[in-house]
Amino acid sequence: MSSLSNIYIKIETLETLLSTLKAKGEKGISIDFSINNDTNAYGQNVTAYVSQTKEQREAKATRFYVGNGKCFWTDGSINIAAKKEEVHTAEVITEQFPTATNASNVIHDDLPF
């Protein structure tokens, strides 16, 4: 284990996340966490946002803030997670991890993400 962190999410944010997922017909959501070396005025160094697509990042779309918290333990080393690969006889199959996708093609301009 390399680190332990926590975040606090307000009930209003949870309700917004849930209603948006239902409106989009999504089964779940991907959340990105940013862990900084420096803390803010409240002693926090972890921030969580709804994950964005490459196109959204390139377009500088506003991120939907989920919550913040702090890293409260670390052994000083965090490794980057690599994709798992499974080998079957003569072919190589890469295990795919779930990503956020739109279940419907309906554009929801009034939704936060």
KAVENPE-V329113 format. One record per backbone hydrogen bond with DSSP energy under -0.5 kcal/mol. CO is the residue of the C=O (numbers start at 1). NH is the residue of the N-H. E is the energy in kcal/mol with one decimal. If there is no record, write none. Layout:
# KAVENPE-V329113
co:CO nh:NH e:E
co:CO nh:NH e:E
This chain:
# KAVENPE-V329113
co:2 nh:75 e:-2.7
co:2 nh:76 e:-0.6
co:4 nh:72 e:-2.0
co:4 nh:73 e:-1.4
co:6 nh:70 e:-1.1
co:8 nh:68 e:-1.0
co:10 nh:14 e:-2.0
co:11 nh:15 e:-2.4
co:12 nh:16 e:-2.1
co:13 nh:17 e:-2.7
co:14 nh:18 e:-2.6
co:15 nh:19 e:-2.6
co:16 nh:20 e:-2.2
co:17 nh:21 e:-2.4
co:18 nh:22 e:-2.3
co:19 nh:23 e:-2.3
co:20 nh:24 e:-2.0
co:21 nh:25 e:-0.9
co:21 nh:26 e:-2.5
co:22 nh:25 e:-0.5
co:24 nh:103 e:-0.7
co:24 nh:104 e:-0.6
co:30 nh:51 e:-2.9
co:32 nh:49 e:-2.5
co:33 nh:35 e:-0.5
co:34 nh:36 e:-0.6
co:34 nh:47 e:-2.2
co:40 nh:43 e:-1.9
co:44 nh:40 e:-2.3
co:45 nh:36 e:-3.0
co:46 nh:69 e:-2.5
co:47 nh:34 e:-3.1
co:48 nh:66 e:-3.1
co:48 nh:67 e:-1.2
co:49 nh:32 e:-3.0
co:53 nh:57 e:-2.2
co:54 nh:58 e:-2.6
co:55 nh:59 e:-2.0
co:56 nh:61 e:-2.6
co:57 nh:60 e:-1.3
co:63 nh:65 e:-0.8
co:64 nh:50 e:-2.1
co:67 nh:48 e:-2.9
co:68 nh:8 e:-2.5
co:69 nh:45 e:-1.2
co:69 nh:46 e:-2.1
co:70 nh:6 e:-2.0
co:70 nh:72 e:-0.6
co:73 nh:4 e:-2.7
co:84 nh:95 e:-1.2
co:86 nh:88 e:-0.5
co:86 nh:93 e:-2.2
co:88 nh:91 e:-2.6
co:91 nh:88 e:-2.1
co:91 nh:93 e:-0.5
co:93 nh:86 e:-2.3
co:93 nh:95 e:-0.5
co:101 nh:103 e:-0.5
co:107 nh:109 e:-0.7
co:108 nh:111 e:-1.3
